[in-house]
């Protein structure tokens, strides 16, 4: 019986998270008239096990400056958003909400630069592999140093 109760609580929590995400997105889009709010995207909602706290993860286009301005706007509208939640969800009390800026853009840029670095490293390895020959030993990519021109050495160092 306890397993069924746990599954039921998890399902209720997931439904509540989805509902909160939709309500907050609708409130931001249709009910708030704060000119500071840009194109805020609600990415995720995490509700505590007792349903009393909700972390709302969001992002916005425009970098750190836009994030700061929108963060101020969201925090000033927290009461109105919580009131809208209370009216639209079926709980004794609406959860306390916390807005957390999700730095998706920074993470994407970081991942892109890592991928670019990996591609460069792969192309260098491919160039070296083309110049290598089988040495009939446990080091098949051993390059014969006497065959490398000085210009190739200076190009690889840069």
C-alpha positions in Angstrom: 0.0 0.0 0.0 2.9 2.4 0.7 4.3 2.0 -2.8 0.9 3.0 -4.3 0.8 6.0 -2.0 4.3 7.0 -3.0 3.5 6.7 -6.7 0.3 8.7 -6.2 2.2 11.5 -4.4 4.8 11.6 -7.2 2.1 11.7 -9.8 0.4 14.5 -7.9 3.6 16.4 -7.6 4.4 16.1 -11.3 0.8 17.3 -12.2 1.2 20.2 -9.8 4.5 21.2 -11.3 3.1 21.1 -14.8 0.0 23.2 -13.7 2.1 25.8 -11.9 4.4 26.1 -15.0 1.4 26.7 -17.3 -0.3 29.2 -14.9 2.9 31.2 -14.3 3.5 31.4 -18.1 -0.1 32.5 -18.7 0.1 35.1 -15.9 3.3 36.5 -17.3 2.0 36.7 -20.8 -1.6 37.9 -20.3 -2.0 39.4 -16.8 1.1 41.4 -15.9 1.7 44.8 -17.4 5.2 45.3 -16.1 7.2 46.9 -18.9 10.4 45.5 -17.5 9.4 42.0 -18.4 10.9 40.7 -21.6 10.4 37.4 -23.3 10.6 35.3 -20.2 10.5 31.5 -20.7 9.4 29.3 -17.8 11.7 26.3 -18.2 10.9 24.1 -15.2 9.1 24.0 -11.9 10.2 22.0 -8.9 7.8 21.6 -6.0 8.8 20.4 -2.5 7.5 17.2 -1.2 5.0 19.0 1.1 3.8 21.2 -1.8 4.6 24.3 0.2 7.5 25.6 -1.9 8.0 25.9 -5.6 11.2 26.8 -7.5 10.4 28.3 -10.8 13.3 28.2 -13.3 13.2 30.8 -16.1 15.4 32.3 -18.8 15.3 35.4 -21.0 17.0 36.5 -24.1 19.4 39.4 -23.8 22.2 38.4 -21.5 22.9 39.3 -17.9 21.5 42.9 -18.1 18.1 41.6 -19.3 18.2 38.8 -16.7 18.7 41.3 -13.9 15.9 43.6 -15.0 13.5 40.6 -15.5 14.5 39.1 -12.2 13.5 42.3 -10.4 10.2 42.4 -12.3 9.5 38.7 -11.4 10.3 39.2 -7.8 8.1 42.3 -7.5 5.2 40.3 -9.1 5.7 37.3 -6.9 2.6 38.1 -4.7 0.3 38.6 -7.7 1.6 35.4 -9.3 1.1 33.4 -6.0 -2.5 34.9 -5.8 -3.2 33.7 -9.3 -1.9 30.2 -8.3 -4.1 30.1 -5.2 -7.2 30.9 -7.3 -6.4 28.3 -10.0 -5.0 25.3 -8.1 -6.8 23.1 -5.7 -4.6 23.3 -2.6 -5.2 24.6 0.9 -2.4 27.1 0.4 -0.6 28.1 -2.6 3.1 27.3 -2.5 5.7 30.0 -1.7 7.4 30.7 -5.0 11.1 31.4 -5.8 12.3 32.5 -9.2 15.6 31.1 -10.2 17.3 32.4 -13.3 18.6 29.4 -15.4 21.7 30.4 -17.3 20.9 28.3 -20.3 22.6 30.8 -22.7 25.9 30.6 -20.8 25.7 26.8 -20.7 25.0 26.6 -24.4 27.9 28.9 -25.2 30.2 26.8 -23.0 29.2 23.6 -24.6 29.5 25.0 -28.1 33.1 26.2 -27.3 34.0 22.7 -25.9 32.6 21.1 -29.1 34.6 23.5 -31.2 37.7 22.7 -29.2 37.1 18.9 -29.7 36.7 19.4 -33.5 40.0 21.3 -33.7 41.8 18.6 -31.7 40.3 15.9 -33.9 41.4 17.6 -37.1 45.0 17.9 -35.7 45.0 14.2 -34.9 43.7 13.4 -38.4 46.4 15.4 -40.0 49.1 13.7 -37.9 47.5 10.3 -38.7 47.8 11.0 -42.5 51.5 11.6 -42.1 52.2 8.6 -40.0 53.1 5.2 -41.2 52.9 1.7 -39.7 56.0 1.1 -37.8 55.5 -2.6 -37.4 55.5 -2.2 -33.6 53.1 -1.5 -30.8 53.1 2.2 -31.9 51.4 2.3 -35.4 51.3 6.1 -35.5 55.0 6.5 -34.9 56.2 9.2 -37.3 59.6 9.0 -38.9 61.2 12.3 -37.7 63.7 12.4 -40.6 60.8 12.7 -43.1 59.2 15.8 -41.4 60.1 19.1 -42.9 61.0 22.1 -40.7 58.0 24.0 -42.1 55.6 21.3 -40.9 57.1 21.5 -37.4 56.6 25.2 -37.2 53.0 25.0 -38.5 52.1 22.4 -35.8 53.5 24.6 -33.0 51.1 27.4 -33.8 
